[in-house]
Amino acid sequence: MKIVGIIILIVCFLITLALGAQNQVMVDFDFLIAKGQFQLSTLLGVTFGIGFAIGWLICGSMYLKARFTRNRLTKKVAKQEKELEQLRSAETAKE
């Protein structure tokens, strides 16, 4: 399944490169502190790359948070199961 995702990503990247090579129009880009003139394909590529990186950072942090929470809860459940087993064995020993 990972291979299919990687292949799709590579195909999308190659299509983007092919379309970008045909798009050599210069555009003015006015950002917060300056103004620049860039090729449209370069501007779109950089914007896409930054958005992709930000998305990966957000999803990655959420994934790590969920993974740490799951590990913590798994340890807690194991501890509670051990206590429950000890209580059950103590209860049967009383009878």
Backbone as JSON Lines, residues from 0, in Angstrom:
{"i":0,"aa":"M","n":[0.82,-1.19,0.0],"ca":[0.0,0.0,0.0],"c":[0.87,1.25,0.0]}
{"i":1,"aa":"K","n":[1.99,1.21,0.71],"ca":[2.88,2.36,0.73],"c":[3.47,2.62,-0.65]}
{"i":2,"aa":"I","n":[3.74,1.54,-1.38],"ca":[4.34,1.68,-2.71],"c":[3.38,2.4,-3.65]}
{"i":3,"aa":"V","n":[2.1,2.09,-3.57],"ca":[1.1,2.75,-4.41],"c":[1.06,4.25,-4.09]}
{"i":4,"aa":"G","n":[1.08,4.6,-2.83],"ca":[1.09,6.01,-2.43],"c":[2.32,6.74,-2.93]}
{"i":5,"aa":"I","n":[3.47,6.09,-2.84],"ca":[4.7,6.71,-3.31],"c":[4.67,6.89,-4.82]}
{"i":6,"aa":"I","n":[4.16,5.89,-5.54],"ca":[4.06,5.99,-7.0],"c":[3.12,7.13,-7.39]}
{"i":7,"aa":"I","n":[1.99,7.25,-6.7],"ca":[1.05,8.34,-6.99],"c":[1.7,9.69,-6.73]}
{"i":8,"aa":"L","n":[2.44,9.81,-5.65],"ca":[3.13,11.06,-5.33],"c":[4.17,11.41,-6.39]}
{"i":9,"aa":"I","n":[4.92,10.42,-6.84],"ca":[5.93,10.67,-7.88],"c":[5.28,11.08,-9.19]}
{"i":10,"aa":"V","n":[4.17,10.42,-9.56],"ca":[3.46,10.78,-10.79],"c":[2.94,12.21,-10.7]}
{"i":11,"aa":"C","n":[2.35,12.58,-9.56],"ca":[1.87,13.96,-9.38],"c":[3.02,14.95,-9.48]}
{"i":12,"aa":"F","n":[4.15,14.62,-8.91],"ca":[5.32,15.5,-8.97],"c":[5.8,15.66,-10.41]}
{"i":13,"aa":"L","n":[5.84,14.56,-11.17],"ca":[6.28,14.64,-12.57],"c":[5.31,15.44,-13.42]}
{"i":14,"aa":"I","n":[4.01,15.28,-13.18],"ca":[3.01,16.07,-13.91],"c":[3.18,17.55,-13.58]}
{"i":15,"aa":"T","n":[3.43,17.84,-12.32],"ca":[3.64,19.22,-11.9],"c":[4.87,19.81,-12.59]}
{"i":16,"aa":"L","n":[5.94,19.04,-12.67],"ca":[7.14,19.51,-13.35],"c":[6.87,19.76,-14.84]}
{"i":17,"aa":"A","n":[6.13,18.86,-15.47],"ca":[5.83,19.02,-16.9],"c":[4.99,20.27,-17.14]}
{"i":18,"aa":"L","n":[3.99,20.48,-16.3],"ca":[3.16,21.68,-16.45],"c":[3.95,22.95,-16.12]}
{"i":19,"aa":"G","n":[4.8,22.86,-15.12],"ca":[5.6,24.01,-14.73],"c":[6.6,24.41,-15.8]}
{"i":20,"aa":"A","n":[7.11,23.43,-16.52],"ca":[8.06,23.74,-17.58],"c":[7.39,24.53,-18.7]}
{"i":21,"aa":"Q","n":[6.09,24.37,-18.88],"ca":[5.35,25.08,-19.91],"c":[4.87,26.45,-19.44]}
{"i":22,"aa":"N","n":[4.99,26.73,-18.16],"ca":[4.46,27.95,-17.57],"c":[5.61,28.86,-17.14]}
{"i":23,"aa":"Q","n":[6.16,29.61,-18.06],"ca":[7.3,30.46,-17.75],"c":[6.92,31.94,-17.61]}
{"i":24,"aa":"V","n":[5.67,32.21,-17.3],"ca":[5.18,33.57,-17.17],"c":[5.74,34.18,-15.89]}
{"i":25,"aa":"M","n":[6.2,35.42,-15.97],"ca":[6.69,36.14,-14.8],"c":[5.52,36.85,-14.13]}
{"i":26,"aa":"V","n":[5.44,36.72,-12.81],"ca":[4.36,37.36,-12.06],"c":[4.97,38.16,-10.91]}
{"i":27,"aa":"D","n":[4.29,39.23,-10.54],"ca":[4.69,40.0,-9.37],"c":[4.05,39.39,-8.15]}
{"i":28,"aa":"F","n":[4.86,39.16,-7.12],"ca":[4.36,38.58,-5.88],"c":[4.69,39.54,-4.75]}
{"i":29,"aa":"D","n":[3.66,40.04,-4.11],"ca":[3.8,41.01,-3.04],"c":[3.59,40.31,-1.7]}
{"i":30,"aa":"F","n":[4.67,40.02,-0.98],"ca":[4.55,39.4,0.33],"c":[4.76,40.46,1.4]}
{"i":31,"aa":"L","n":[4.71,40.07,2.65],"ca":[4.6,41.02,3.75],"c":[5.64,42.14,3.75]}
{"i":32,"aa":"I","n":[6.9,41.82,3.56],"ca":[7.92,42.85,3.72],"c":[8.59,43.26,2.42]}
{"i":33,"aa":"A","n":[8.27,42.6,1.32],"ca":[8.93,42.94,0.07],"c":[8.04,42.57,-1.11]}
{"i":34,"aa":"K","n":[8.53,42.85,-2.28],"ca":[7.82,42.51,-3.51],"c":[8.85,41.91,-4.45]}
{"i":35,"aa":"G","n":[8.46,40.85,-5.12],"ca":[9.39,40.21,-6.03],"c":[8.72,39.77,-7.3]}
{"i":36,"aa":"Q","n":[9.54,39.51,-8.3],"ca":[9.03,39.01,-9.56],"c":[9.58,37.6,-9.73]}
{"i":37,"aa":"F","n":[8.67,36.64,-9.89],"ca":[9.04,35.23,-9.96],"c":[8.36,34.58,-11.15]}
{"i":38,"aa":"Q","n":[8.91,33.46,-11.57],"ca":[8.22,32.65,-12.58],"c":[7.04,31.99,-11.88]}
{"i":39,"aa":"L","n":[5.94,31.9,-12.59],"ca":[4.73,31.33,-12.01],"c":[4.95,29.89,-11.56]}
{"i":40,"aa":"S","n":[5.67,29.11,-12.36],"ca":[5.92,27.72,-12.0],"c":[6.75,27.62,-10.72]}
{"i":41,"aa":"T","n":[7.74,28.48,-10.57],"ca":[8.58,28.47,-9.36],"c":[7.77,28.87,-8.14]}
{"i":42,"aa":"L","n":[6.96,29.89,-8.29],"ca":[6.14,30.37,-7.18],"c":[5.15,29.3,-6.74]}
{"i":43,"aa":"L","n":[4.5,28.65,-7.7],"ca":[3.55,27.58,-7.36],"c":[4.26,26.4,-6.72]}
{"i":44,"aa":"G","n":[5.44,26.04,-7.22],"ca":[6.19,24.92,-6.66],"c":[6.62,25.18,-5.23]}
{"i":45,"aa":"V","n":[7.12,26.37,-4.97],"ca":[7.56,26.72,-3.61],"c":[6.36,26.75,-2.67]}
{"i":46,"aa":"T","n":[5.26,27.34,-3.13],"ca":[4.06,27.4,-2.29],"c":[3.53,26.0,-1.98]}
{"i":47,"aa":"F","n":[3.51,25.14,-2.99],"ca":[3.07,23.76,-2.78],"c":[4.0,23.05,-1.8]}
{"i":48,"aa":"G","n":[5.3,23.22,-1.96],"ca":[6.27,22.58,-1.07],"c":[6.13,23.03,0.37]}
{"i":49,"aa":"I","n":[5.95,24.32,0.57],"ca":[5.78,24.84,1.92],"c":[4.48,24.31,2.55]}
{"i":50,"aa":"G","n":[3.41,24.3,1.76],"ca":[2.14,23.76,2.26],"c":[2.24,22.29,2.6]}
{"i":51,"aa":"F","n":[2.94,21.54,1.76],"ca":[3.14,20.11,2.0],"c":[3.92,19.88,3.29]}
{"i":52,"aa":"A","n":[4.98,20.66,3.48],"ca":[5.8,20.52,4.7],"c":[5.0,20.88,5.95]}
{"i":53,"aa":"I","n":[4.23,21.96,5.88],"ca":[3.42,22.35,7.03],"c":[2.39,21.27,7.35]}
{"i":54,"aa":"G","n":[1.77,20.72,6.31],"ca":[0.79,19.64,6.51],"c":[1.43,18.42,7.17]}
{"i":55,"aa":"W","n":[2.63,18.04,6.72],"ca":[3.32,16.91,7.32],"c":[3.69,17.18,8.77]}
{"i":56,"aa":"L","n":[4.11,18.4,9.07],"ca":[4.44,18.73,10.46],"c":[3.22,18.64,11.37]}
{"i":57,"aa":"I","n":[2.1,19.17,10.91],"ca":[0.88,19.14,11.72],"c":[0.4,17.7,11.91]}
{"i":58,"aa":"C","n":[0.31,16.95,10.82],"ca":[-0.14,15.55,10.93],"c":[0.83,14.71,11.73]}
{"i":59,"aa":"G","n":[2.13,14.96,11.54],"ca":[3.13,14.2,12.28],"c":[3.06,14.46,13.77]}
{"i":60,"aa":"S","n":[2.85,15.72,14.15],"ca":[2.74,16.02,15.58],"c":[1.49,15.39,16.18]}
{"i":61,"aa":"M","n":[0.39,15.42,15.43],"ca":[-0.84,14.79,15.93],"c":[-0.67,13.27,16.04]}
{"i":62,"aa":"Y","n":[0.02,12.67,15.07],"ca":[0.28,11.23,15.11],"c":[1.14,10.87,16.31]}
{"i":63,"aa":"L","n":[2.2,11.63,16.55],"ca":[3.06,11.35,17.69],"c":[2.32,11.5,19.01]}
{"i":64,"aa":"K","n":[1.47,12.53,19.1],"ca":[0.69,12.74,20.32],"c":[-0.24,11.55,20.56]}
{"i":65,"aa":"A","n":[-0.9,11.09,19.51],"ca":[-1.8,9.94,19.64],"c":[-1.03,8.68,20.0]}
{"i":66,"aa":"R","n":[0.15,8.52,19.42],"ca":[0.95,7.33,19.7],"c":[1.43,7.32,21.16]}
{"i":67,"aa":"F","n":[1.89,8.47,21.65],"ca":[2.33,8.54,23.05],"c":[1.16,8.3,24.0]}
{"i":68,"aa":"T","n":[-0.01,8.84,23.66],"ca":[-1.2,8.62,24.49],"c":[-1.58,7.15,24.51]}
{"i":69,"aa":"R","n":[-1.51,6.5,23.34],"ca":[-1.84,5.08,23.26],"c":[-0.87,4.26,24.09]}
{"i":70,"aa":"N","n":[0.42,4.56,24.01],"ca":[1.42,3.82,24.79],"c":[1.18,4.0,26.29]}
{"i":71,"aa":"R","n":[0.88,5.23,26.69],"ca":[0.62,5.51,28.11],"c":[-0.6,4.74,28.59]}
{"i":72,"aa":"L","n":[-1.66,4.75,27.78],"ca":[-2.89,4.04,28.17],"c":[-2.7,2.53,28.17]}
{"i":73,"aa":"T","n":[-1.89,2.02,27.25],"ca":[-1.61,0.57,27.23],"c":[-0.9,0.16,28.5]}
{"i":74,"aa":"K","n":[0.07,0.95,28.93],"ca":[0.78,0.65,30.18],"c":[-0.17,0.72,31.37]}
{"i":75,"aa":"K","n":[-1.06,1.7,31.35],"ca":[-2.02,1.85,32.45],"c":[-2.97,0.66,32.51]}
{"i":76,"aa":"V","n":[-3.43,0.19,31.35],"ca":[-4.33,-0.96,31.31],"c":[-3.59,-2.21,31.8]}
{"i":77,"aa":"A","n":[-2.35,-2.38,31.38],"ca":[-1.57,-3.54,31.83],"c":[-1.4,-3.53,33.34]}
{"i":78,"aa":"K","n":[-1.15,-2.35,33.9],"ca":[-0.99,-2.23,35.35],"c":[-2.31,-2.56,36.06]}
{"i":79,"aa":"Q","n":[-3.41,-2.07,35.53],"ca":[-4.72,-2.34,36.14],"c":[-5.1,-3.81,36.03]}
{"i":80,"aa":"E","n":[-4.75,-4.44,34.89],"ca":[-5.02,-5.87,34.76],"c":[-4.21,-6.68,35.76]}
{"i":81,"aa":"K","n":[-2.97,-6.26,35.99],"ca":[-2.13,-6.95,36.97],"c":[-2.72,-6.8,38.37]}
{"i":82,"aa":"E","n":[-3.17,-5.6,38.72],"ca":[-3.8,-5.38,40.02],"c":[-5.08,-6.19,40.17]}
{"i":83,"aa":"L","n":[-5.87,-6.25,39.11],"ca":[-7.11,-7.01,39.14],"c":[-6.82,-8.5,39.34]}
{"i":84,"aa":"E","n":[-5.8,-9.0,38.67],"ca":[-5.44,-10.4,38.82],"c":[-4.97,-10.68,40.24]}
{"i":85,"aa":"Q","n":[-4.22,-9.75,40.82],"ca":[-3.77,-9.92,42.2],"c":[-4.95,-9.92,43.16]}
{"i":86,"aa":"L","n":[-5.91,-9.03,42.93],"ca":[-7.1,-8.99,43.79],"c":[-7.92,-10.27,43.66]}
{"i":87,"aa":"R","n":[-8.05,-10.77,42.45],"ca":[-8.8,-12.01,42.25],"c":[-8.11,-13.18,42.94]}
{"i":88,"aa":"S","n":[-6.79,-13.24,42.83],"ca":[-6.06,-14.34,43.46],"c":[-6.12,-14.22,44.99]}
{"i":89,"aa":"A","n":[-6.1,-13.01,45.51],"ca":[-6.22,-12.8,46.96],"c":[-7.61,-13.19,47.43]}
{"i":90,"aa":"E","n":[-8.62,-12.9,46.65],"ca":[-9.99,-13.22,47.01],"c":[-10.21,-14.73,47.02]}
{"i":91,"aa":"T","n":[-9.65,-15.43,46.05],"ca":[-9.81,-16.89,46.02],"c":[-9.01,-17.54,47.14]}
{"i":92,"aa":"A","n":[-7.93,-16.91,47.58],"ca":[-7.13,-17.46,48.67],"c":[-7.89,-17.34,50.0]}
{"i":93,"aa":"K","n":[-8.73,-16.31,50.15],"ca":[-9.52,-16.13,51.37],"c":[-10.59,-17.2,51.49]}
{"i":94,"aa":"E","n":[-11.1,-17.63,50.35],"ca":[-12.2,-18.62,50.4],"c":[-11.66,-19.96,50.66]}
